[in-house]
């Protein structure tokens, strides 16, 4: 069994996507459920959100949704969740998802998924949490983003030791294994200390 009780998964709400992405979401959900890992997600019934939630529920796993009132009012909330939290804002939603999860995974998605991925990576960088962050790179979906992160490292905008804050794999089971072994660097190990500079 995994050391993670729950993982927050960020992913697409779009239904206009290729079957390979839905298949990957099912595989991710089954891999999590088989290891006893519950899902924390955006609470939606559409797109990959609905797909991974259904995959975990069919294996008897825990599914916790967190959805803003604005989206719930449009009847987008997943009705089969173990628990569905309806919150006031997107900020509250993201904070609650972070608090409920022991790790984070971004599957393919759009603007919202990218924002959530980089927010949890930034918070890990600054040690607002010490939880690992993974990317399920389905059929090379994130290749360009991974290359961009390396470009930012090469240009000095991201420290080399922080490049590994994002753990990547295309296989759900292997990604979970890598997240188990992932390490978030301590803030003092890379952030310059003003007191030491002045000494």
C-alpha positions, -999 to 999 in steps of 0.1 A, spaced: 0 0 0 11 36 -7 23 60 20 -2 85 4 -37 86 17 -49 110 -10 -35 126 -41 -49 157 -57 -53 153 -95 -55 183 -118 -69 176 -152 -91 187 -181 -128 195 -178 -132 194 -216 -150 165 -233 -136 174 -267 -105 152 -263 -90 120 -278 -98 86 -263 -62 81 -253 -65 108 -226 -96 92 -211 -79 58 -212 -49 73 -193 -73 88 -167 -89 54 -162 -55 38 -158 -44 65 -133 -76 61 -113 -72 23 -112 -35 25 -102 -44 49 -73 -74 28 -61 -54 -4 -63 -29 11 -39 -55 24 -15 -50 61 -26 -80 84 -25 -87 111 -50 -90 148 -44 -102 166 -75 -121 196 -88 -154 179 -82 -166 180 -118 -185 153 -137 -171 163 -171 -139 157 -190 -110 138 -174 -122 149 -140 -153 128 -143 -134 99 -159 -108 95 -131 -134 99 -104 -156 72 -120 -125 49 -123 -117 52 -87 -153 48 -75 -157 16 -96 -128 1 -76 -143 11 -43 -119 40 -37 -125 74 -19 -133 104 -41 -134 139 -26 -145 168 -48 -140 205 -42 -161 227 -65 -170 264 -65 -206 274 -61 -205 290 -96 -197 257 -112 -220 236 -90 -249 259 -99 -243 249 -135 -249 212 -124 -213 202 -132 -207 187 -98 -200 149 -97 -230 133 -78 -211 101 -69 -184 116 -48 -176 102 -13 -177 138 -3 -183 170 -23 -173 203 -8 -190 233 -24 -169 264 -17 -171 301 -25 -141 309 -47 -114 292 -68 -88 303 -43 -107 284 -15 -110 254 -38 -73 253 -45 -63 257 -9 -87 230 3 -74 206 -24 -38 213 -12 -47 208 24 -65 175 17 -38 159 -4 -5 142 3 8 147 -32 -2 162 -66 -5 149 -101 -13 170 -133 -28 150 -161 -34 166 -195 -55 198 -193 -58 234 -203 -52 268 -186 -67 257 -152 -45 226 -150 -14 245 -159 -21 272 -133 -28 246 -106 4 226 -115 27 256 -113 10 269 -81 17 237 -62 52 236 -76 59 272 -65 45 265 -31 67 234 -28 97 255 -39 90 279 -11 82 251 14 46 262 20 42 225 16 66 196 14 45 173 -9 57 158 -42 43 170 -75 40 147 -106 30 150 -142 14 122 -162 29 128 -196 4 110 -218 17 104 -253 42 133 -249 15 159 -240 38 177 -216 71 173 -237 71 210 -247 64 221 -211 92 199 -197 115 213 -224 105 249 -214 113 242 -177 147 230 -188 151 261 -209 143 282 -178 170 263 -159 195 269 -187 188 306 -186 191 309 -149 154 315 -140 150 281 -122 177 266 -101 190 232 -112 182 216 -79 146 228 -82 140 214 -117 133 180 -101 103 194 -82 82 181 -111 83 143 -113 74 130 -148 64 96 -162 39 84 -189 29 53 -169 6 58 -139 20 30 -117 56 42 -123 47 78 -116 32 68 -83 65 49 -75 85 79 -84 64 102 -62 69 79 -33 106 84 -36 105 122 -45 121 148 -22 112 184 -18 144 204 -10 145 224 22 142 261 16 175 268 34 193 245 10 189 268 -20 175 302 -9 203 327 -1 203 339 35 207 377 38 222 374 72 250 352 58 256 376 30 260 405 54 283 386 78 
